[in-house]
């Protein structure tokens, strides 16, 4: 599986969806899986550290797009 990074477009209603991987840096760590998103905030899962947190989506600039 290959991962490409695209700029996160928060102006679009579907800019971030449940299941997306997001990061502050292109391919940077940590990577967070979006578990829920509402009103500009997201419940995120850091799969490397096995923990969850809530954070404003404005902290993230990149979204992973996977290609098979």
N, C-alpha and C positions, 0 to 999 in steps of 0.2 A: 504494500500500500504506500502510495506517495502522498505527501501533504504539501499543498501550495498555500501560501498566506496571502490574503486579500485585505485591503483596508476595510475596516468595519464602518458600514454606512448606517449610522444611528438615525438618520433622517427618514429611513424607510421603516414602515411598520413591522416588516419581517426581517429587519437588519440583524437581529439576534433571535435565535429560536432555541427551544429546549433541545439539548443534545449537541449544540455547537461547542467547539473548542475555541477559547479566546485567550489572548495574551496581550500584555502591555508592549512587548517587543516582538518583531517578526521572528517567529521561531524561538523566541526567548523563553526562559523558564521563570516562574512556574507557568504551566498551562492549566487552565481551568475549564471544566465541563460545565455548561449551563444546565442547571436543574430546574430553574424557574426564573421568569423575568416579568417584571411589572413596574410601571411608573419610573423607569430609568434605573432600576436596581435589579440585581440578579442574585439568586442563591447559586453558589458555585461550589464545585467539588474539585479539590486539588488531589488528583489521583495518585501523584507521587508520594505525597505526605499522608494520604488517606484521611483528609479532614474537609469540612465544609465551612463556608463563610458567606456572608452577605456583603456585597460591594456595589458601589455605583458603576454603571456601565461606562461612564465617562472615563474611568481609569484604564480602559482597554481600547487599543487602537487596531488590533488585528484579529482576524477570524480565520480558522483553518478550513480549507476546502480539500477534501480527500478525493483522490482519483484511484480507481482500481487498476 
